[in-house]
Amino acid sequence: MKQFLKSVFPLFLLLLPALFLSACDSGPTGAKKDEAAASKTAATTIPDQVLLAEIDGQPVTGADLKEYLGLFKGEQARLPEKLENRLQLVQHLVDRKLLLEAAEKAGYAKLDELKKHGSLNPSERETIILRAFLTDKISRPATPDDAELAAYREKHPGLDPKKAREALAAAKQKQLFRQLMAELRKGRKIVMQQENLARLPSS
């Protein structure tokens, strides 16, 4: 689970698990098979109605967390034992909900790409929406130009051009992601239910 929590912050791992990126590309049939395999490893012992967090009074429940865990495979689909890791996991879920809300308000729920896939389940649909939204808000703006790359390589002379470009883009993505999440959280009342999280049975 430590590896999961370390890798979860980069936006496309946090919000768009590779499972569903590949599933959507392979079409509905492959996606359903992958989803079924992932859901078997999800934390099925979590009560659906347990309140884990609130966003402006709107509940984030055990059912929401199980659905989120179902996006991942193996150990990544299990509920961590430590409370601090559970809190971080639910915070990632809250972030995902805030981003989806922003993407839908910005019109990404009407993407032409959604019409190409025929029948999509909610998780697949959300992944396509988030991928497009975050590409426009984070990935494209984080692409370094020649001047930025030259300045970065002066500070990191040991990196070859490819690795320097990747490292600079990753740093810019993290900065842009933090800025975006700060904007989306501004004025929102987010309450974490630590006691309920602590009482959840380990999966």
WOLINJO-V569527 format. One record per backbone hydrogen bond with DSSP energy under -0.5 kcal/mol. CO is the residue of the C=O (numbers start at 0). NH is the residue of the N-H. If there is no record, write none. Layout:
BEGIN
CO&NH  CO&NH
END
This chain:
BEGIN
0&4  1&5  2&6  3&7  9&12  9&13  10&14  11&15  16&19  16&20  17&21  18&22  19&23  20&24  21&25  22&26  26&30  27&31  28&32  29&33  30&34  31&35  32&36  33&37  34&38  35&39  36&40  37&40  38&41  41&43  42&45  46&49  47&62  49&51  49&61  51&192  52&59  53&55  53&190  54&57  57&54  58&60  59&51  59&52  60&64  61&65  62&66  63&67  64&68  65&69  67&70  68&71  72&75  73&76  74&77  76&42  78&202  81&85  82&86  83&87  84&88  85&89  86&90  87&91  88&92  89&93  90&94  91&95  92&96  93&97  94&98  95&99  96&100  97&101  98&102  99&103  100&104  101&105  102&107  103&106  106&109  107&110  110&113  110&114  111&114  111&115  112&115  112&116  113&116  114&117  117&119  120&124  121&125  122&126  123&127  124&128  125&129  126&130  127&131  128&132  129&133  130&134  131&135  132&136  133&137  133&138  134&139  137&141  139&142  144&148  145&149  146&150  147&151  148&152  149&153  150&154  151&155  155&158  159&163  160&164  161&165  162&166  163&167  164&168  165&169  166&170  167&171  168&172  169&173  170&174  171&175  172&176  173&177  174&178  175&179  176&180  177&181  178&182  179&183  180&184  181&185  184&187  187&189  188&55  188&190  190&53  191&193  192&196  193&197  194&198  195&199  196&199
END
